[in-house]
């Protein structure tokens, strides 16, 4: 399965993946998912929001156990973020069949669409729509960098954009959702454990900073006469680093758009996107407030106009303690290692499991990442650790869904 997925959407220059929502690469990933479902005799369907489902048992039954993740990527992302969870779900299902496990609850594997938000700027669109956390009106207003709207992209890919919206009936039939994911950090590497259990997802969000100055000639305009928004943007980037260090939070300007974007032109507009995360809400509020305050002070001194817009936000997610503890009981002391508890760790990365947690009991498993690098072609997990993740997921699914 891994070898079949590997070439899809891989950029020959960077070696990273560009599997953006509703593009040809995304479509190829969807074809792959359907083929995996049908090869196993699983019932296949696509829900109203474009999320894919592979069912064993009655999809209309209650108390289903569901696992899966996503197949799309960030720009030049790695091979593991998302796909490891989907591949591991099919592999865990194969392992349970090898064991002769008998399912006593409906079971499904899913691929949630547009988790990374690389194309339209909003993460977890598929799960947000299903959970009612993104309105149809706002979804229809989403545009990519070329001005193509989400409905136009869906329609071009052969899906019905008029069907999207909340799916409470489907979510009400799910008794547990377990997502396996490569760890995006080094906690497991530092403890020496191949697999861990998620405790919580930090609150996080995205803010757009629009710095507006005055376009002018780079070769003839005196420095003292310039209203250059790039300078104010640069000061804000440095302020974000300082505020993050002071508060113990994370703050990153990782995307920028410039107008008119000419080498010999002073910009009229610099638009930068801030990603910020923290272990708790008060800290997140403090770091973002500090960054915005610094940006406005620099802008005022330089004669730059500034608008700040919060484009997305996800509050802290505490995974359901009962399900999390059940995973711990299932995984503790396996393989003759009596009494050894599986580590429980928080994460600053967002996931579909975090979105769904408001509607269904959710839990996450993490697979060790030896470097901690993610959202990069250098993202990696050792094959032995990936296999350990599959076995752990199979054990969890057997404990939750089988007799």
Beta strands, then each sheet from edge to edge (+ up, - down):
strand 1: 43-46
strand 2: 52-56
strand 3: 64-69
strand 4: 107-111
strand 5: 174-182
strand 6: 195-201
strand 7: 203-212
strand 8: 216-217
strand 9: 250-259
strand 10: 265-266
strand 11: 269-278
strand 12: 305-314
strand 13: 317-318
strand 14: 344-347
strand 15: 362-367
sheet 1: 1+ 2- 4+ 3+ 5+ 15+ 6- 13+
sheet 2: 1+ 2- 4+ 3+ 5+ 15+ 6- 14-
sheet 3: 9+ 11- 7+ 12-
sheet 4: 8+ 10-
end
